[in-house]
Amino acid sequence: MRRMLFRLHTLFFLSSLILTNIARSESAIAPSQSTTQLTDDDRRILENGRIGGARRTFGAILAFYPGFGIGHAVEGRYLHRGWIFTLSEAGSLAIASSGVESCASIEGDCGAVVIGILGFLGFKVWEFVDSIVGPIRDNRQYLKLQTHNQVSIEPGIMVMPLPLARRDDESQKSAHLGIGLNLTFH
């Protein structure tokens, strides 16, 4: 009889827990995202999440050397801006290497080499600065979006029955019913 009573208490507890969670998810949780339209950049920032210290550090190091967008890939921002550095640095080196032959000739026309090297250095500086500043900017935007679009739970009190199993002595188990209280604040 006690076992059956304990099973009924457990079944009652689980069903009440499921029902209260369903009711709570339908009525009390109202995301404010439905009223705010997110831009593609905001979606990217939310999907990427917060860029932590290790990702920022290694991203900056790999943006400095070897570059080519690898630092942005470590930070999770390659499709946003890293591909620009892959193409631009490779293109700058291609321009510089195409002018090497004419620079080594008697005429000494080194314009393509100089343009290629200056372009490479310019993109390298931009990549390094962006790998430091970009995550800071994205993290600020992420926190702003997180707090603005956070799921808001209305304050309330939820009371539910809790089955408790307790041993009175070594030979007997007894089932008791307790009450669980859940307070939700803003």
C-alpha positions in Angstrom: 0.0 0.0 0.0 2.8 2.4 0.9 4.6 1.6 -2.4 1.5 2.3 -4.3 1.0 5.6 -2.4 4.6 6.5 -3.1 4.1 5.8 -6.9 1.0 7.9 -7.0 2.8 10.8 -5.2 5.6 10.5 -7.8 3.2 10.4 -10.7 1.3 13.4 -9.3 4.6 15.3 -8.8 5.8 14.6 -12.3 2.5 15.5 -13.9 2.2 18.7 -11.9 5.8 19.6 -12.7 5.2 19.1 -16.4 1.9 21.0 -16.4 3.3 24.0 -14.5 6.3 24.2 -16.9 4.0 24.1 -19.9 1.7 26.7 -18.4 4.7 28.8 -17.5 6.3 28.6 -20.9 3.1 29.6 -22.6 2.0 32.5 -20.4 4.9 33.8 -18.3 7.7 33.8 -20.8 7.4 36.6 -23.3 10.5 37.2 -25.4 10.9 40.8 -26.5 12.6 39.6 -29.7 9.3 39.4 -31.4 8.8 43.2 -31.2 12.4 43.9 -32.3 13.8 43.1 -35.7 17.4 41.9 -35.7 19.8 42.9 -38.4 22.0 40.3 -40.1 25.0 41.7 -38.1 23.1 41.4 -34.8 22.2 37.8 -35.7 25.8 37.0 -36.5 26.9 38.5 -33.2 24.3 36.5 -31.2 25.2 33.2 -33.0 28.9 33.8 -32.5 28.4 34.6 -28.8 30.8 36.4 -26.6 34.4 36.3 -27.8 36.4 35.3 -24.7 39.9 36.3 -23.7 41.7 33.3 -25.2 40.0 33.7 -28.6 40.8 37.4 -28.6 44.4 36.9 -27.6 45.1 34.1 -30.1 43.1 35.9 -32.7 45.3 39.0 -32.4 48.5 37.0 -32.4 47.5 35.1 -35.5 46.3 38.3 -37.2 49.8 39.7 -36.7 51.5 36.6 -37.9 50.8 34.8 -40.2 47.7 36.9 -41.0 45.5 36.2 -44.0 42.3 36.2 -41.9 43.4 33.4 -39.7 43.0 35.5 -36.5 39.5 36.4 -37.6 38.7 32.7 -38.1 39.9 32.0 -34.5 37.6 34.8 -33.3 34.7 33.4 -35.3 34.5 36.5 -37.5 36.0 35.1 -40.7 32.9 35.4 -42.9 32.2 38.8 -41.5 35.6 40.4 -42.3 38.4 37.8 -42.3 37.9 36.9 -45.9 38.8 40.5 -46.9 42.3 40.0 -45.4 42.8 36.6 -47.0 42.1 38.1 -50.5 43.7 41.5 -50.0 47.0 40.2 -48.5 47.3 37.4 -51.1 46.5 40.0 -53.8 49.1 42.4 -52.5 51.8 39.7 -52.4 50.8 38.7 -56.0 51.2 42.3 -57.2 54.6 42.6 -55.4 55.8 39.3 -56.8 54.7 40.2 -60.3 56.9 43.4 -60.2 60.0 41.6 -59.0 61.2 40.8 -62.5 60.8 44.3 -63.8 62.4 45.7 -60.7 65.5 43.4 -61.1 65.9 44.4 -64.8 68.2 47.2 -66.0 65.3 49.7 -66.1 64.6 49.1 -62.4 60.8 49.8 -62.4 59.9 48.8 -58.9 56.5 50.5 -58.7 54.5 47.2 -58.5 56.8 45.8 -55.8 56.4 49.0 -53.7 52.7 49.1 -54.2 52.3 45.4 -53.4 54.5 45.7 -50.2 52.7 48.9 -49.0 49.3 47.3 -49.7 50.3 44.2 -47.8 51.6 46.2 -44.8 48.5 48.4 -44.9 46.1 45.4 -44.9 48.3 43.8 -42.2 47.9 46.8 -39.9 44.2 47.0 -40.5 43.8 43.3 -39.8 45.7 43.5 -36.6 43.8 46.5 -35.3 40.5 45.0 -36.4 41.3 41.7 -34.6 41.7 43.7 -31.4 38.9 46.3 -31.7 36.4 44.0 -33.5 35.8 41.6 -30.6 35.5 44.4 -28.1 32.9 46.0 -30.3 31.1 42.7 -30.9 31.1 41.8 -27.2 29.5 45.2 -26.4 26.9 44.6 -29.0 26.4 41.0 -27.8 25.8 42.2 -24.2 23.4 44.9 -25.4 21.4 42.4 -27.5 21.5 39.9 -24.7 20.0 42.3 -22.2 17.6 43.8 -24.6 16.3 40.5 -26.2 16.5 38.5 -23.0 13.6 36.3 -22.2 11.6 38.0 -19.5 10.0 35.8 -16.9 7.2 37.4 -14.9 7.6 37.3 -11.2 5.5 34.6 -9.5 5.2 31.9 -6.9 4.8 28.2 -7.8 3.9 25.6 -5.3 4.2 21.9 -6.1 4.0 18.7 -4.2 7.2 16.8 -3.6 7.2 13.1 -2.8 9.8 12.2 -0.2 11.0 8.7 0.7 12.3 8.2 4.2 13.4 5.2 6.2 11.9 5.1 9.7 14.0 2.1 10.6 16.0 -0.5 8.6 13.1 -2.7 7.7 10.4 -0.2 6.7 10.3 2.6 4.1 7.6 5.2 4.3 6.4 7.7 1.8 5.8 11.3 2.7 4.6 14.3 0.8 6.4 17.6 1.0 5.7 21.0 -0.6 8.2 22.7 -3.0 8.1 26.4 -3.3 9.6 28.3 -6.3 9.8 32.1 -6.2 10.7 34.0 -9.3 11.8 37.6 -9.2 12.7 40.2 -11.8 
